């Protein structure tokens, strides 16, 4: 997505990403990975300096597209925090926040993060099974809609401050299909005779937004491209 819209900026200063889930609770392994860094420090690039932040804290309220609405999102430790500054050397800020369909569940994880940060709790991992069981039990009452945003900020060609946001919304609990899209898209590219570099690496630069959206056709997943000042879609 950043590759697609990078050309709209004379200078790209900030990449902010956020994800909120639908009702489907992730598997035990994914939940363990989430709770594993809950309240633990990790580094992120902020205003040109690498700073320490803590997992599932620094909570903010973000307004996703209308069908999802306002959700709580907090700091997440993901590879993007290291990969994006490498790919876009001039960028000064890269952040990643995540959240849940249930505000109450999110606040529970926040409380665990605060306990870990203050060292009153060594780790949130012992709560994995209990939270998984409770989440599965409560799943029918949560929203079936998840979403993601990527907000780019910087300077336009005319020197003015410039910002726009791309969104994707998944309904009917189809969000968990999205992470599979990269593998399917890469397989399709190989099957079509596409040449790919050998070895283990991030797939950054190997796929376009259109490549990733193709395997998701037929699902209740909709992309919301950013709008130009005249109201038209950017990149169209």
N, C-alpha and C positions, 0 to 999 in steps of 0.2 A: 504494500500500500504506500509506503514512504517513497519507494522507487517511482511509483506511478505519478505521484503528485509533487515530487521534489522540484520539477521544472517550474512550478508556479512561484517559487521563491528565489529571490536574488541571494538571500542568505538564510539558511535554516538554523534556528537557535534552539528549538525545543521539540521533543517528541514525547507526548504523554499518552499512555495506553491504559485502558481500564476494561475489565470484564465483570459481568454479573451473571450468575448462573440461573437456570430455571429450577424446577422442583426436583429433578433427578439428582440424588446424592451420588457423588463419585464413589468408586470402589474403595475398599480398605486401604490398598497401597497408595492411591492418590490422596486419600484423607490423611494417611500417615505422613506423606511428604509435606502436606499443608501444615500439619501440627508440628512437624519436626523443626521448622524454623519460626514457629509462632513465638513472638516475643524476643527472638534472637537477632543480634545485629548482622547486617550485611551492608555492602556499600552501593551507592548509586551516585550518578553524576547530577549535580544541582548547581546551577549558575557558574559553571566552569570549574567546580571543585568536587572531588570525590568525598562524600560524607557518609557517615554511618547512620542508618535508619533501622527500625525494628519491625520484624514481620507482624502483619495484621494490626499495626498501629498507624498513627497519623491519618485517622479516618476522616473522610470527607463525604459530603452528599453530592452525588452527581445526577444530573437530569438526563436520562437516556431518552430516545424517541418516545413519543406519547404513549404508545402501546405498552411500554415497560414502565416509564415514569421515573421517579426519584428513587435511587438505591444508595445504600451505604457501601463504600469501597475503601479498602485499606492497603497498605504496602505489601507487595508480594516480591519474593526473591525468585527471579526467572532469568534465563540466559540472555534475554533481550537487553538487560541492563549493561552487559558487557559487549554484546555483539553489535548493537546499534551505534555506540560511539566509535567502534572500530570501522564500521562501514561509512559513517558520516563524520569525518574527523572534526569538522567545524562546529558540531552541535554542542551546546553548553548544558542542556538539561535532558535527561532521559528518565522517565518514571513509569512504574507499572503498579496499578492498583487492582484489586479483585474483591468480589463480594458475593453474597448469596441471595437467593430469592426471598428468604426470611430475614427480616431485620432483627428479630429476636435471636435467631441462630448466630447472626453476625456479631451481635453484642456479647453473646456467650464467648465466642472465640476472642473478641477484643479483651474481655476480662481475663481469660487465660493468658493472653499475650502480656497484659499488664503485670500479672502475677509472676510470669517468667522473667520479664524485664527487671522487676524489682527484686528478683532472686528469692521470692517467697515460695516459688515453685521451680523445681529444676527443669522440668519439661512438660509440655502439654500432651506428649505421646500417650501416657496412660489413659487418657480420656477418649482415645480413638474409637474403641469398640462401643462405648456408651453413646457417643455422638452419632456414630454410624447407625446404631439400632434405633435411636430416637428419630434421626432424619428419615429413615425408611418408613417408620410408623407414621410420621407427620407429612410425608410426601404428597398425599392426595389433597391437602389443604393449601399447599404452596402454589405460587404462580407457575404456569408452564412456559413462561417466557424468559429468555436470557438475552443478553446483548453484549456488544463490544464497541468501544470507540477508539479511534486513533486521532489525536489532536496535534496538528503541526502549527508552529508559530515561528515567525521570523520577519524578514524584510521583503517587500515586493520590489519589483524592478524600479518603481518610482521612489524608493527609499522609505515609504510609509510602513508602519507596523502592519503585519498581515497574519491572519490565522484562519484556519478552517478545520472542520472535523468530519471524519468519515465514520459511519456507523454500520453495524450489521445486527439484525434482530432475528432471533430464532423463536418460533412458536411451537406449540404441541410437544414440548420437550425434545425438539430436534437438535438442540445445541450440541450435545455430545457427539453428533456426527461430524461437526466442523473440524476437530483435530485430525480426523482420518483423511480429510481432503488432500492434504499434501502428499501422503503416500500413494493415494489413488492417482493423483495428477502426475506424479513422477513415473508411476508404472505406465500410465497412458502415454507419456512422452517417450519412454523407452520402447514401448510396443509400436509406436508410430515411426520409429527409426531415429528419434532425437539423440544427439550426441551429448553425453553428460560426462563431467570430469570423474576420474576414478578416485576412490579413497573415501574415508570418513570425514564428513564436514557438515556444517550447517547448510540448509538448502536455500539460504538467502541469495537472491540473484538468479536462482535456477527456475523459478516459477513466477508467473504474473498473477495479478488479482483474478483475471479472467480464467487462468488455468485452475486456480483454486476453487472458483465458484462453479465450474463446469460439473464436477461430481456431485454437487449439492442441488442440482436442478431436480425438481419434483418434490423437494422437501419444503417445509414451511420456514424458509430462511430467506430474508430479504436484505439486500444491500442498500444503504442510503448514502450515495456519493455526496461529497461536499458541494456547495453551491457557490458559483461566482457572484460578484456583486450585482450582476444583472438578473440573477435568479436562475441561470442555466446551470446544468451539471458540469463540473470540472472534469476534464479527461474524457468527455464524451465525443 
